[in-house]
Amino acid sequence: MHEIKDRFRGFLPVVIDVETAGFNNKTDALLEIAASILRMDDDGELY
């Protein structure tokens, strides 16, 4: 059985997605932020 802690050196893998109004942090707003925790099945496949 695969352990997710062994695949990522003990860290919990989290995917962060951000939506912004542009590339300049002084003038363009952060519109949305989302976080998703990855899971792994018995075969070691991430979903």
C-alpha positions in Angstrom: 0.0 0.0 0.0 1.3 3.4 -0.9 1.4 6.2 1.7 0.9 9.8 0.5 3.4 10.9 3.2 6.1 8.8 1.6 5.5 10.3 -1.8 5.9 13.9 -0.7 8.6 13.7 2.0 6.0 13.8 4.8 4.2 17.0 3.4 0.5 17.1 2.7 0.2 18.0 -1.0 -2.1 21.0 -1.6 -2.9 22.6 -4.9 -3.4 26.4 -4.8 -5.1 28.2 -7.6 -5.4 32.0 -7.8 -7.3 34.3 -10.1 -6.0 37.8 -10.5 -7.0 40.9 -12.5 -3.4 41.2 -13.9 0.3 40.8 -13.2 1.0 44.0 -11.2 0.4 43.4 -7.5 0.2 47.2 -6.9 -2.7 47.8 -9.2 -4.4 44.5 -10.0 -6.6 42.7 -7.5 -6.6 39.2 -6.3 -10.0 38.0 -7.3 -10.3 34.4 -6.1 -8.2 31.8 -4.3 -8.9 28.1 -4.0 -7.1 25.2 -2.3 -7.6 21.5 -3.0 -6.0 18.6 -1.0 -4.8 15.8 -3.1 -5.7 12.2 -2.3 -4.0 8.9 -3.3 -5.6 5.5 -3.9 -4.1 2.1 -3.1 -2.3 2.0 -6.5 -0.5 5.3 -5.8 -2.7 7.3 -8.3 -3.4 10.9 -7.3 -6.8 12.4 -7.6 
